[in-house]
Amino acid sequence: MKKKFILLLACILQFFVLVAQDLRAPAYPLITHTPYLSIWSFGDTLSASNTKHWTGTDHSLIGMVKVDGNVYRILGEETKSYKTVVAASDEEAYKFSYTEAAPAAGWMNPKFDDSSWKSGVAPFGHDKGPVRTAWRSEDIWARRTFALGEVNFDKLYLKLNHDDNVEVYLNGEEIYRHKGWIDKFQYIPLQEAARQKLKKGQNVLAFHVTNTAGGSWLDAGLVTEEAPAAKVAILPAEQVSVELNATQTIYKLKCGPVNVTATFTSPLLMQELDLLARPVSYIAVKAEANDKATHEVQFYLGTSTDIAVNSSEQPVVAQEYMSGKLSVLKAGTQEQPVLQKKGDNVRIDWGYLYVAVPQSARPIQYISTTANALVPFATNASPPTQEEMQGNSLVLNTIVPFGKVGSKAKEQFVMLGYDELNAVQYFNQNLKPWWKQKAGHTMEKELAAAAANYAKVIAQCQAFDKQLYQDALAAGGKAYADLCELAYRQAIAAHTLVKSPEGEMLFLSKENFSNGSINTVDITYPSAPLFLIYNPDLVKGMMNGIFYYSESGMWKKSFAAHDLGTYPIANGQTYGEDMPVEESGNMLILTGAIAKVEGNANYAKKHWQTLTTWAEYLRESGFDPANQLSTDDFAGHLARNANLSVKAILGLASYGKLAGMLGKQDVEREYTALAKDMARKWMKLADDGDHYTLAFESEGTWSQKYNLVWDKILGYNIFPESVREKEIKFYLTRQEKYGLPLDSRKTYTKSDWVLWTATLADNEADFKALVQPMWKYADETPDRMPISDWHETTNAKVMNFRARSVVGGYFIKLLEYKLNEKEKASAR
């Protein structure tokens, strides 16, 4: 008995130690504003790897601190600069000889006769992007002949983009082989033996690519690494800690005798729309001596122009100038293809990137190539003096001198901003970002305002962060509060804020790494709790476009649309299949949630006819859903989906409640009675003893009934409490190491839905028991990226999605807490 007690005590202590420790984020937000301006650190240490866009493409920020002449890296990792040896198609047109039929032996050798092969201009592919030669068969064999006058390259790289499996030969010898596909150029270092195969005069690169599924692609060249003009010695800073708050990420580092604090602030305060919409983040560096002496200190920030391109090969123009009290660097693509690219794994290549510093800080700014970016800072050499520069992957460099630093801390800040020019196209009209509504409003004015109000904004952010954490802690405990902090900036930055031609707010989401749709209703639905708490007008901004789509007559169906297009083009639904019960239920429930938060049904009144149409659809087709997709479309089609039926029932209950708030008591009685009758039938059809089934009359199955949470939060009381109690008790027996599976079909889960399911619990212990594995997943997942809401519960690996707004759903428990506190206050 004594041994059992000691073991139990050890387990309890281990649990509380786990809860008390700091959360290690899967990725740390640094600059977060929109789906295009979104820069993250994908590791534990700020200086261990390059900073990236949420898609995983490098969006490089390099930070250095010089102390008494010694240079310490505090941010990012220096990127290689390449010089072309043999150009790929992004630089110049070239031809392959190719065949799609298996060639004779020796096809890769220089002397092979390929005169019977076809000739085509690269890149080869399956009608995607800038394809010059169509390739749709399973295999292609291609040869590229090129001449060299020089072959003594210190470091040589194969520059390659392929889809799918590839073999590469240089002058007859295999130099690279890879199984799988990539979607951008990779730079593959070649061994000395491969470099020795090069010769002056004619050479041959030969390729065999197999297209196993989906698209196809082939494009290649050779590059060498460009050495800087002077060697730069860099020491690693020692990272002491990292603190993640709602609007700030704070790193404490040690640069020899000087302690440095680097703070990244994206002031996404939702109750101040002009501040929320301003696409400007602050990077602040504070330095103080740790040895009672004084030291000469400088801060360097190198910002890659790759932040303003879709792919690093796109040429950019950069310039340096003064604007009022600011020193400014600006860069954008030469082409400026405004709103011409749409899709999922794409980045903005129009508009302009800005780096600005108050002139009072005595900054030194200059433009350079990547190879020479650090030389002036590290060696005290004179920086380049050109006010404009053109090229690829340039660097916007800023040096801020601190002067002598002792035990009294000194702080300086740099601002990073982005002007999209036009943010989205909305039913064939290009819309400017929210902050550009006023005529003549420029990014220079936004930067000036951001600089002038720096101290005030930082104080606001710190106060907000503290209050959010305290509220989340009170609502659900430390693990829950940590998850809310982790989700906050990600959820907001997956949207863009604009005003419609009709003058309505539009807060349009992008479905990051799930299909790239814009304003998807079943993305709005899980995202909504965060915005219902802090500004319900933003939830309306997510819904206004969907209402307009129906009420304009462009969407003619009797249920709600799935989306408005593919980001950033919102000209109408592009998803290939409707989700009629899902989206209609979502819109009705969220309209009811807005009314609950605001205490009136004014928003519902504005759209009453449309809501009535959708309610009538759910009345006819929602209770026992036909074979169709739900928001969890990755799980496939399902008929008689019990959780989807709950959504329909609560959608009808919402409609009834809204009718009553609008003085339509007869409609309220009718639809409330209808919903309760459906709930009774639901309990019989879904009953499976100690739980309820995945689909009606499907014994031995189960699923999370996360949609039930609105019955509790909104106080509809359509289902008996016993339904929630039975489900929670059952769920606690089905948990894996990293959470509760979504349903009985697979062991993967959706973390947003788990937080909703946990909120069904009526006691703190059960809630925390379901939330803790979600914290553990975030803390231990091996996949470093902005947190994915879809993961495997057995090993914490990400299934696919990342950086999506749906993590705003983590705030569901806080929403319940806030509404309960409001009711208690009004009852006093």
N, C-alpha and C positions, 0 to 999 in steps of 0.2 A: 504493500500500500504506500509506503514511504517513497519507494522508487517511482511509482506512478504519479505521486503528488509532485515530486521534483521535476519529472518530465513534463507534466502539465504546466508547472510554473515556468519552466524554460520556454515552452511554446508561447505562453502568454507574453513573457518578456520579449521574445523575438518578434512577436506581432507588433507590440507597442514601439519597439525600436524601429521597425520597418515603417510604421506610420509616421514616426517623428522625423525620419531622415528627409533630406531635400530631394525633390524630384529631379531626376536627370531627364531633360527633355529629349525627345527624338531629334529635334532640331530647334535652334534658338532664333526667334524672329529679331531682325536688326532694322530693316527698312520695310514697312508694310503699309500699303495704301490701297492698291487695286490689284487685279489679277496680273497686270503688267509690271507694276512697281512693287516687287515683293522679293526681298533679298534676305537670305538666311545663312546661319552657320550650321553646317550639317554634322558637327561633332561636339565633343565635350570641351575641347580646348580651342579658343578663338583663333589662335595663330597656327593651328595644326593643319588646316586645309583651306582651299579657296572658298570664298563665299559664293553662294549659288542662288539663282532664281528657283522658285518652288518646283519647277519642272526638272531640276537637276543640272541645268546648263550653267556654266560659270558666269556669274555676274560679279566680277572681281572688285573687292575693296581691299586695299593693302594699307595697313597702319603701322607706322614705325615711331619710336621715341628715341631721340638721341640724347644721351647723357654724357657730358664732358667728352664728346667726340665718339663715344661708343654707341653703335646703332643696335637697338633691340626691336625685334618684331613683336607686335601686340595683336595684329589683326590680319587674317588671311595668309596666303602663301604666294610668293612670287611666281608668276606664270612664265612659261617659256615663250620666247619670241622666235618665229620661224621665218626663214628666207627660202623662197621658191627655187628648187632645182629643176623640177619638171612640173609644169602647172596642171592643176585639176581644172574642171570646167567652171568653177566659181571665179577663176581668173582669166581664162581664155578658152576659146573653142579648140577642141582637138578631136581626132578620129581614132576609132578602134577598127581593126579588122575582126570580124566575128562570124561565128556559126552557131546555130541552135541544134545541129546534129552532131553526134559524137565524132570527133575528128580522129585521124590516124595517129598512131604512136609518135611521140616526139613533137607534138603540136606546140609545146612550150619552148622549143629550142630556137635560137636565133636564125638558123639556116633553114628552118621549116618553110615550105612553099605554101603560103596562104593566099595565093592569087585567086583561088576559086571561092574564097570566103567573101561575104558581103562587107561593105564599109558603112559605118554609121558614126554620127557625131555624139559625143558624150554630153550628158549622162544618159545611160540606158535605164528604162524603168517602165512601170505599168501605169501610164497616164496619171502621174501625180507630180505636182510641182513643176519644175522647169525641165521636164523630160524632152530630150532632143531625138532619141531613137526608141521606139516602142519595143519592149521585150515582154512577152506574155507566156512564153513556154516554160517548161520546168528547168531547163539548163541552158547556159550560154557559155561559150568559150570565146575569149577575146584576147587580142594581141595589140599592144601599143608600141610602135617603134619611135625612138627619140634619139637625138644626137647630143653628145656632150663634148665640150672642149676642155673641161676640168673635172677630175675625178677624186681629188684629194680632199674629202670632206671629213671633218673631225667627228661629227655626229650626224647621222643620216636617218631620216624617218620616212616610213611609208604613210602617206596621207590617203586614207581609204574610207569610203562609205559604201556599204554593201547590204543587200537583202536578198537571200538569206546566207546559206553556208558558202564559204569562199576558200579557194586555194590561190596563192600568188607565187609566181616564179619570176626570177630576174636572170636573164640570159641563160635560161634552161634549168636553174637551180631553185628549188622551193625555198622561199624566204618567209612565208607566213601561211597559216591555216587556222580557220576559226569556224566553229559550228554555232549558228545563231545569226541574228540580224542586229544591225544598228540603224539609227535614224539620223546620224550626223557624222561628219568627218572625225575619225580617230587618227591620232598620230602615233604610229607604232615604231618604236626604236629598232633599228636593224643592227644585227651583230656584225662584228668585224669581217667575218667570212662572207656575209652578204655584200658589204661595202666593197670588198675586194673583187666582186664579180663585175663591177662597173668598169667600163673602158672608154677611152677617148674614141669619138666617132659614134657609130650606130649601136644602140642597145635595145633590148626588147623586154617589156613587162608583159607577162601573160597571166590570164585569170580564168578560173573556172568557178562559176557561181551557180548554185542550185536554189531554185525558188520552191520551197517546201509548202508554203501557204501564203495567202494574202498578197501583198504587193511585192515588187521586185525593184532592184536598184544596183547600179554599178557606176562608180566614179573614182578616179585615183590619180595620184601624182607623187612626187618625191620632194621633200623639203630638208633643209639643214637648220640646226639651231643657231640663232643669231647671238653672238657674244656681245655683252655690253662694252661700251668704250673704256670703262675702267672697272677693275674688280672691286666688288663691294662686300666687305666683311659684315655679317649680320649675326647677332647673338639672339638666342631665344629668350623671350621674357618668361618669367615664372608666373603661371596663372595660379592665383591664390583661391579665388572663388568666383562663382557666377550666380547671379540672382535674377530670377525671371518674375516680373510683375505683369500686370495687365497691359500697361502701355510702355513699359521700359524693360530693357535687358541690361544688367549692370555687371561688368567684369572688373575684378580687382586683380592687379598684376604687380609684379616686382621687376623693375628694370635696374638691377644692381642696387645702387644707393638711393634710388628714387622709387616710391610707390606710386602707381598709376591706377586711376579708376576711369574706365571707358564706359560711357553710358549711351545707349541707343534708345531714342525716344521717338515713337510715332504717336502723336497726340490725338488718338482716335476717341474723342469725347463726344458721345452720341447726342447729348443734349445741346451741343453747339455745332450746328450743321456746317457753318462756314469754316470752323476749325477742323471738323471731321473731313470735309471735302478738300481742304488745302493739301496738295500732294507734296508736303515738305516734312522731312524727318531731321532730327538733330543728332549729331555725333559729338558728344562732349568728352573732353579729356581733362582730367584733374591730376596734378602732379604735386608731390610733397616729398621732401627728403626723409629718409629713415635712419640717418646716421648723425644727425645734429650738425651736419655741414651744409654748405650751399653748393649747388651744381648748376651748370649751364644746360638748359633743357630746350629741345625743339620737338614738335609733333609734325609728322608727315602723314598725309592721306593721299593715296593713289586710287583714282576711280576710273575703272575701265569703261571705254565707250561701248563695249559689248552690251552694256545695260540698255543701249538704244538701238540694238539690232536683233533680228531674229536668228541670224547665224553670223559667226565672227568674220566670215569672208566678205560681208557687205561693207563697201567703202563708206567712210564717215567724213564729215567736216566738223572741226572743232575750232573754237575761238575763245579768246581771252579779252575781257573788257571791264570797265568800271560802270556801276549803275548806282547813282546816289551815294550812299555810304557803304556800298558793298563792292567787294572784288569778286568777279564772276567768271566761271568757266562754263562753256556751253557746247554741246555736241549732239549731232543727229545724222541720220543717213543722208547721203547725197540724193538718193532717189525719192525719199519721202512718199512712199506708197500708202497714203492715208486710208485706213479701213479696208485695205485690199486683201489682207490675210485673215482667215478665220479658221477655227479649229481648236483642238485640245492642246497638243504639245507644240505650241507656237508662242513666240514672244513678240513684243511690239517692235516695229521697225519704222515707225513714223513718230513725229513729235521730237521733243528735245529734252535732253538730260542737263541738269544744272548742278554745279557745285559752287556755293557762295559762302563768303566769310566777311564779317564786318572789317572795314579798313582800319578801324581802331586797333585791331589785333596785329597790325603790321604784317599781313600775310605775304608770302611769295608764291605766285601761281605761274604755272607754265604747262605747255602741252608737249608730249614726247611720244616716241615709240615705246613699246613695252621694255625692250632691252635696255634703254637708257633712262628709264623713269627715275630710278633711285640715285643715279650718279651725282647730281647736284646736291642732294640732301646729304648723302653719305660722305662726299669728298670736299664739300664746300666749293665745288666748281660753279662757275656762272651758269645759271639755267638758260635754256633757249629763250630767245627774245621775240620769236614770231608770234603775232597776234592771231594767226589762223594757220591751220594745218590740215592736210587731207591724208587719208590712208586707211588701213585696217587695224582694228584692235589698238587704238591709240590710248594714251593715259592722260587723264586730267589730274595734274599734280598740285598739291597745296602743302606749303610749309608754314607752320605757325610757330613763331618763336615765343617761348615763355620767359626768356631771360634767366636771371639767377633765381633758383628755387631752393628754399630752405624748409624749415618745419611748418611754415605757414603755406597752406595749399594754394595753388593757382589753377584756374580753369579757363579753357578756351573752347569754343564750339564751332563746328562747321555744319552747314545745311546742305542736304541733298534733296533735290526736287525734280519733278518731271511734268512737262506740259504735253499732254496727248493731242493737242489741237482739237481733234474731234474724238470723243470717247466711244460712241456707238452709232450705228445706223438703226433708226427706229421707224419701221414701216416706211422705208425709202427716204427718210429725212435724217441727215447727219446731225447729231446732237453734240454740243460742246460739254465739257465737264461742268459740274455744278458751279464751281468757283469762277467760271468765265461768263456767268450770266450778265454781269454788268458790262456795258459797252466800254471798250478800251482797257479792260482789266487784263493785266499781263502777269507773267510769272515773276518778273522783276518786282512788281508791286506785292505779290504774295510773299516773296522772299524778304522784302523790306519789312513787311508786317510781322513775319515770323521772327526776324531778328530783333525788332523793336520790342516785341512782347515775350522774348525768350524766358525771362525770369518768371513772369506771370504764368505762362503756359506750363513750365516745368512744375511750378507749385500746384497748379490745378491737377496735373497728371499724378503727382505724388499723393495728393489728397484723395483723388479718385481711386487710385490703386489700393490705398490703405483701406478705404471704406468697402470696396468690392471684396477684398480678402476677408475682412471682418464679417461681412454679411454672409459670404459663402461658408465661412467657418461655422457661424451660428446655424446656418441652414443644414449643413451636412457633414461637418468635421474637416480635419486637415487634408485628408486625401482628396476629398471632394473640392475643397478650395483650391488645391494645387491644380486640379484638372481645369477648373474654371479659368485660372490665370493662364494656363497653357493654351486654352481655346480662344481667348478673347480677341487678340489681334488677327489670328488666322481667320476667324469667322467673318470679321468685318472686311478684311482685305480681299476676300473672294468676291467682292461686289464693286460696282462703280455707281456713283451718284450723279444723276442728270435730271433735267426737267423736260417733260414732254412738250410737244407743240401746243397741247391744250393747257399747259401750265401746271400739270400734276407732277409730283415727285415720283421719280423712278429709281429704285434701288435694285439694280440688276445683278444677279449672281452669275458666276461662271461655274459650270460643273467640271471642276478640275480633275483631270485624269479619270473621268468616267464616261464622257463623250463630248465634252466641250459645249454643251447646250447653254443658252442664255435664258435666264429667268425661268428655270424649271420649277414647276409647282411643288413637286415632291422633293426638291431641295429647300425651297422656302419653308415648307411645313416643319422639318426637323430643325431648321435654323432659327425659327421664330422666337423661342423662349428668351434668348439673349436680348433681342430687340424689343420684345414686349415689355421687358423690365425697364430698359433705359430710354427708349423712344419708340412708341408704337407707330408713329408716323412712318418709320422706316419699314415696318411690316406692311403698311399700306403701300409704300413704295415698291415692295416686292409683288404686290397683288394688283396694283393699278393697271399695269400693262395687260394682264390676263383678262381683267374685266373689260378693258377697252377692246381687246381682240374679239370678244363675243359681242359686245354692245355696238361695235362698228359694223357688224354684219360680215366681217371677213372670216370669222370662225362661225360656221353655221350649224354645228352639232349641238345636241341637247345636253351635253356634259362639258366640263371644263377641259381646256387644252392642256397638253403636257408641258409645253415650252413656247418660247417666242422665236426660236431660231438657233443658230450656232454662233457663239460669241466671236466678235462683237456685233454681229449682224442680226438684228431682231425684227425680221420682216415676216415672221410667221413660223409655225411649228415645223421643225425639220426632223424630229425623232420619228423613227419609222413606224411606230405603233402607238395607239391611244392607250391611256390608262383611265378609263371613264369613272369607275367607282373611286379609285385612288384620288384623282385630282379634284373631283367634285366634292368628296368628303373633306379633303384638305382645305379647300376654299371656304366651305361652310363652317368648319370647326375654327379656323383662324379668324373668320369674321366674328364668330361668337367670342373668341378670346380677346379680340380688340375691344368689343363692347364691355366685357368683364373688366378689363384694365381701365378703360376710360369712363366707365359708369354710364354710358349711353350707347344707343344704337344708331347714331347719326351716319356712320360709314355704311352700315347695312341698308339704311333707308335710301341712300344714294344709288345702291345697286340692287334694290329689292326685286325687280322683275327678273334679273339674271339669277339671283339666289333662288328664287322660286322655281325657275326652270330646272336648276340643278337639284333642288330638293325633290321635285317631282320625278326626276330621273332616278334618284336614289330610292325613292318610295317604290318604284316599279322594279328596279334592277339591282339594288344595293344589298338587300338582306342576304341572299344566297347567291353570291357572285358567280357569274359564268367563268369559264376558263380564260384567264387574262393575267396580265402582269400587274404587280403592285410596285411600290417604291423599291422594294428589294428585287429588282428585275434580274439581277445576276443569278438569283435562285431559280429563274425560269417561270413558266406559266403554271398557274394553279387554279383549279376550279374549287368552289365552295370554301374559299379561304376564310377561316374563322376570324382572324385578326382584321382582315379587310372588311368583313361584315360588321365588326365592332366600329370601324371607322364610319361606315355608312349609317349605322344606328345613331352614333353620336353626332354625325352631320345633321341628321334629321332633328335630334334633340336641340342642337344649336339653332336651327331654323325656327323651331318652336319657341325657344327662349327669346330670340331676337324679335319674333312676332309680338310676344307679350310686351317687350320693352317699347315697341312701336304702337302699343294700344290695340293690337289685334288679338284679344284674349281668346276668341273662338279658335283662331288658327293655332295659338299656343296650346290650348287644351287638346286639340286634335292631334298635333304632331308629338306632343309629350306622351300622350296615351299610345300613339303608334309606336314610338321608340321603346316604351316600356313593354309593350306587347311583343315587339321583336326581340327584346332582351330575354324575355321568358322563353320564347321559342329557341333562341340562341343557346340558352343553358341546356336545353334538352338535346339539341342536335350536336352540340360540341362536348357533351359530358363524356368523360372517360375515367370515371371513378375518382382518383385523387388529383385530377387535373382536367383541363379542357384541350381538345384536339387541335391539330394543325389545320385540318379541313373537316367540315361537318361529316359525322358518321364514318370517321377514319380512325378506327381503334389502334392504339399503340403509337400514336403520333402526338407531338406537342409543339408548341411554338410560344415565343414571347408575345404576350398580348399588350404590347406597349401602347397601342392606341387607347386603351382603357384609362390612361393617365388623365385625359381631359375630363372624364366623368367625375373624377375626384377633385381636380384643380378648379374646374369651372362650377362645381357644386350642382351638377345636373341630377345626380343620384338615380340614374336610369338602371344601372345594374346593382344588385345587392352587394354589400361589402364582402360577403362570403366568397364572391367570385375572385376578388383580388386576394383575399386571404388564402384561398385554396391554391391559386397560382403561385404566389410567393413561396409558400411552404414547399411546393413541388420544385420550383426553380432552384432552391437552395440544395436540392439533392442532385442537381444536374450540372453543377459548375465544374469547369476544368481549371487548370492552373492560372490561365489568363482570361477567365471570364465565363459567362454563361453563353453557350451557343445560341445562335439565332433561332434554330428549331431543330427538330429531330433528324433532318435530312443530312446535315453536315456539322462539322465541329467549328466552323468559322462563326464570327459574330460581327455585329455592328455596335461600336462603343456608344454611339449616341442613343441607340435604342436600349442598351443595357441601363444607361442612366435614367431613361424614362421608365423602364420596367422596375428599377430599384425604387423609384418614387411612388410606385404603387404600394410599397410597404407602409404599414401603419406604425412601425416602431423603428427606433434609431439603429438597433442592432442588425436587423435584417437589411436595412438600407446600406449600412456600411459593409456588410458581408458581401453584397453584390457590387459595390463600388470599388472596394479594395483591389480586386483583380484587374480592374481597368487602370488603376494607378500603377499597378505592377507591370501591366503591358506597356504603358507609356514609358516607364522607367527602364524596362529591360529589353524592349524590342531591338533586334539586331539591325533593323532597317532604318537607317538614319535619314530622315526626311521630315518635312512638316507633317504632323501626326495624321495617320490614316485612320479613317473611321471603320475600316473593314479589315479585320485581322483574324488569324488562326489562333484559337484559344488554347491549343496544345503546346505551341512553341513561340507565340508572340510575333510571328512573321507576318508582314503586310501582304494582303491579297492583291490589292491594286491601288485603290483611291488614295489621294494625298491632298493636303492643303485645302480641303473642301470646307465650305461654310457651314455644313451640317453640325460641326462641333459646337455651334451656337446652341444646339440642343442639350449640351451638358448643363446648361443653366436652368433646366426644367425644375429642379428641386429648389433653386433660389427663387424662381418665379412663384412656386407654391408658397414658399416662406414669406415672400413680400406680400402676396395677396392675403395670407392669413394675418400678417401683422397689420395690414390696412383694415381688415375687418375687425380686429381687436380694438384698434384705435377708434374706429367709428362707433363701436359699441360702448365705449367709455362715457 
